[in-house]
Amino acid sequence: MTENEIAKILVNIFLKVHRTLGPGLLESVYEAAICYELDKLGIKYKRQQGIAVVYDEVKMDMGFRADIIVENKVIVEIKSIETIAPVHPKTLLTYLKLSDKKLGLLVNFNVNLIKDGITRIVNKL
């Protein structure tokens, strides 16, 4: 599956989860619901996956935790906040670069229409 095929599936999952649960819940609730839907589809993912940072050829254990990495290709960063700050897309881009992934989806579930809460971030795609 390509990154774009995975992204299409994820957007449909986001729509379903948002339609069912609505806005304003904890990020962990949306994460669990998304993973449940991925399980139903038989799609592989890792949840709260730690990724180390390498600086000057030194591996540092204090990297970051990706909310969900789908098929080892797409990082999903989940938010449930009033407004996405300018730093959030930049942070996801950094995650993509550090993990050598090409596509990330930043999704804010605290919106009226979920399509307004999805931001696609690319790294060399």
C-alpha positions, 0 to 999 in steps of 0.5 A, spaced: 500 500 500 502 506 498 502 512 503 496 516 499 492 509 499 493 509 507 491 516 507 485 515 504 483 509 508 485 514 514 481 520 512 475 515 512 476 512 519 477 520 521 470 521 518 467 515 521 470 516 528 468 524 528 461 522 526 460 517 531 464 520 537 464 528 536 469 533 538 472 535 545 474 528 547 481 526 550 486 525 544 487 518 547 479 516 546 480 518 538 487 514 538 483 508 541 477 508 536 482 509 530 486 503 532 480 499 533 478 501 526 485 499 523 484 492 527 477 491 523 481 492 516 487 488 518 491 494 517 498 494 521 500 499 525 504 501 531 501 505 537 505 510 541 511 508 538 518 511 540 523 514 535 530 515 537 533 522 535 540 521 532 545 527 533 552 527 530 552 520 530 550 519 537 543 515 538 539 519 544 533 515 547 529 521 548 526 522 541 519 522 540 513 518 541 508 518 534 501 517 536 500 512 530 504 509 525 500 506 520 504 500 515 510 503 517 509 509 512 504 514 515 505 518 521 498 520 525 499 525 530 492 526 534 490 533 537 483 535 540 485 542 542 481 549 540 486 551 535 492 548 531 498 552 533 504 553 527 508 549 531 504 543 530 505 542 523 513 543 524 513 538 529 510 533 525 515 534 519 520 534 524 518 527 526 517 525 519 524 527 517 527 523 524 523 517 522 525 517 514 517 517 513 514 521 507 507 522 509 504 525 516 497 526 517 495 531 523 488 531 525 485 535 530 478 532 533 476 538 536 472 541 530 465 541 527 467 538 521 473 533 521 475 535 514 477 542 517 481 538 522 486 534 517 492 537 515 497 533 510 504 534 511 509 531 506 517 530 507 520 528 500 513 525 497 
